[in-house]
Amino acid sequence: MSDATAWTAVVVKKSRALLDGSNLYRRVTIRHDDGHEDKIRVSRDLFKQLEPGDRLVKEAGQDPRRV
């Protein structure tokens, strides 16, 4: 999840899925400030904190966090 990109975005939707049949993946759909949308995987703790409309920020080399 950590990489060299930085961005800010708004949470559009939350979802959970057993994509491989054994691991629960928590994903949020986000809308970046430039308007495009992505689905990103987030930790369980962050997933529990987020609601649609919340703002996320990701700094280079860090995990996304709620602001």
N, C-alpha and C positions, 0 to 999 in steps of 0.2 A: 504494500500500500504506500509506503514512503518512496518518493522519487524526487527528482529535481524540479518538478513543476510547482507553480504557486497559482492559486486561484481563489476567488470568492464566489459563492453561489447561494441559492435559496432552495430548501428542501421542498420538493413537489409531492413526493409519495414515498411511503415506506412499504417494504415487502420482505417476506421471509420465504425460504424455499429449501427443500431437501433435494438439491440438484443432483447429488451423486447417490442418494438413497440412504446415507448415513450421517452426513454432516449438515447442520443447519446453517445456511448462509443468510446473513442479514444485509440487505441492500437498500439504498435510498436512491431515488431519482432526484437529480438536482438540476436546476436551471442556472447556468453561469450568467454572469453579468452581461455577457455579449449576446445572450439569448439562446445558445444551444444547450441541449439537455444531454446528460450522461447518467448511467447507473454506476454507482460505486459501492464497494463492500465496506462496511464499517464494523467496528467492534460492538460487542453486546452492550457494554456500558453506554457508549455513545448512542446506539440505536434506541435504548430505553429513554434517553434524554430528549430525543428529537421528536418534533411534530411538524407536519406540513406548515410552511411559512417561516420556519426557523432559518437563520442565516448560518452558513458554514464558511470557515476560512481555512485554507491549507497553505502553509508556508513551505518553501523548498526544503526537502529532506525531512519533513515532519508529517504526522498523520493529521487528517482533518479534525477540526474542533469547532464546537458551537460558540457563537459570540452573541 
